[in-house]
């Protein structure tokens, strides 16, 4: 399948969602003659973590601002929780929490006061407000710093305060723009853990990032942006198989003599590599995890780990554009020859 | 396209936040302290001058605002100078600071419109200035009572109260101007410099320039010059041009309010003086009528500047 056909196919599958909280169709944003977002379509399901990934200037933030009704839509349609952000921005903003790229707070007041201001803007009553603020700060681990001025906060603490604001709001959708940008690995993992908690509470998350490796672990599906368009969309595993080829790679860690040989006999498995003591990697043309688990159990072995090895988004992204560039060169040479 | 809800949703919250920020800021404290000190000194000097020179005057209290004692100019002069500085001080970074702190997109992602943010910021600034000016007004009245030892009359209180309202409107003009530049320029320093430059131009240079332009367009008539008089057409044009400056409008309104004997704010023709008892005070209502065009001019200036800033802000992208 050609890359573009694959991409379109993935898109058409992805935009059809029975329980979508965000649906965008042919969404376009132009600034004069510059096209920032070019006819993109995608949907985000309830409780899903969806990543808008791509380099800076690819159109991710502009897309987010259109979803929130914070910038005009030049073309196409968008629907957030059943509301049109252009005509019903207040309904959208009441239900959606947003943490912008390098989130800013009022440095001269405390963390709790910053949240109080937001809570008043939302319209929460006093008693409810205080409870929400205390709960939200506790959940992001900032209870101790509630009465400290935000000026004293590190970047990671500010990001966590941004997430606390979304929690306090009780948002059904959390939109996070570059949430891990500028954070150290420890702060990043803390932040990603909080984002995973959103999902466990049924909150849909739309996050954008140019740091593909950092966020791929939390995303159920991703859309890879390039030049204002969605180049690829789907789960990381699906994209890896379609772009990089090679089928499924299943990692397994288990006890049992002769396990490698037994696993090699599973239909669809093309090869088994030993990657460490008791660690095996299966190459298959389909997901063979159920059969692999059954084999371990049949041998009365102890299964320690079983998972599909996901390819790196960086590798997918790089390969996609290398292939695309090669295709473009070939096409232009063909046209020249024909002329 | 009709949007849902009210554009005023959240105005109160933003106003209270701005008010709190201003009243607790060092910037406001310093400006207020400066104005208070100058008020104390000039009003005290005025009371001494009044004691020395005025035996009997039905509007003694109003003279507290206008009487000067060498080398100090009158309180009114300082007020017309410092009110714009205070207003610009509160407004020059009201919008661009939200961009620079990167709080704008986060705040606007809450269920409010941009309109509410801008209205709230303006109201917060104006209420802050109102509080400062009311305190100043009470202080002057109190000091006058203390030093002069006589209570002000009802007419004096009414006139000084209207004067207070006019000063608040005057502050509103400069606050709108500062907020406009705060919307236009992302750098607070640039917005402050341009606002102050604009104010200095309108306060100091424009009256001179208006005179030069008027003389250029309508040269003085030699017949009037021979009699040592100004040519009426030239004077009228000069006044029209000068009134483009809010400072000129303010000073004219104040003259009408604080000097009840003022009968006109332009050239007085002999026909206007027929039957007039020179030096007799006018009632407040008539003084207000005389000053009404200038008052409306100031209100219109404030609204116009705010509307320009509003339109610019509505069209700006949210991202920093």
Interface residues (C-beta under 8 A of the other chain):
Chain A: X61 X65 X68 X70 X71 X86 X87 X88 X89 X90 X91 X93 X94 X96 X97 X98 X99 X100 X102 X103 X104 X105 X106 X107 X108 X117 X118 X120 X121 X122 X123 X162 X165
Chain B: X1 X2 X3 X4 X5 X9 X10 X13 X14 X17 X21 X101 X102 X103 X104 X105 X106 X107 X108 X109 X110 X111 X112 X113 X317 X318 X319
